[in-house]
């Protein structure tokens, strides 16, 4: 089967998956009733005419079927409607808050990937040594600890005890560090990025070290060593590429779930990103915002999975397209 046909099948499957999620999401949101009536239930002064007018403004006066297809066509044009609470276009809010989320998530993933590869190589090439056992123990401990605990611990040590790093927000509210917006923003990124790096490094190290140990026992590695290749070239040129396949799977999921895992980090550090916005939208029953952000998470996860499947073939030609 050719590459084009393989990609086409994956695209069709991804489109069906997104469509299924949209149906389930729309049904769940509408099962709670008219959000406008629920929001205005605590305001007895609102008349039925006002409620009908507001419902008409947000497109809640039509049938469920009509509203679904109208909403589906709108999200395909990246139009998620207007926020009920903030009275702003949801698309603009997703872009504004999304940039803040990506600002800490992407550097954390890249740093964790580099660190985990270096640690895993040192551990796998010295299997059963003290270094290897220490790496495994540290990675398992880091993987077991909840993210919010790491975040609170970082705040306690570096903000409360040492007082050298800010504990909340993306920028200083009064005096910026060195009177620079860039430096002040980077300074505020240290703790949330550090928390994400710690957690991601632990998981990636466990995957990479286990996969690399298995690959180093393969016959083609023995043949490469017997041919006189330097150990560094054997490890980084041959073993590491093959050991990266299970890690690639996790990376695809990790990139896709950046927004899904953001609420914990952004709540701990009061970071003004999509995670914090998602929590507020749920608390305030802002259904256009909830639906818009949920669909963005779906798009990212499905897209990352699709790219991961395609990347398998580029990394390991032994994998057959299916």
Secondary structure, DSSP 8 states (H G I E B T S, - for coil): --HHHHHHHHHHHHHHHHHHHHHHHHHHHHHT--HHHHHGGG-TT--HHHHHHHHHHTT-SS-HHHHHHHHHHHHHTT---B-TTT-SBHHHHHHHHHHHHHHHHHHHHHHHHHHHHHHHHHHHTTTTSHHHHHHHHHHHHHHHS-HHHHHHHHIIIIIIIS--S--S-SS-SSS-GGG-HHHHHHHHHHHHHHHHHHHHHHHHHHHHHHHHHHHTTSHHHHHHHHTT--HHHIIIIIIHHHHHHHHHHHHHHHHHTTTTSHHHHHHHTT--SHHHHHHHHHHTT-HHHHHHHHHHHHHHHHHHHHHHHHHHHHH-TTS---
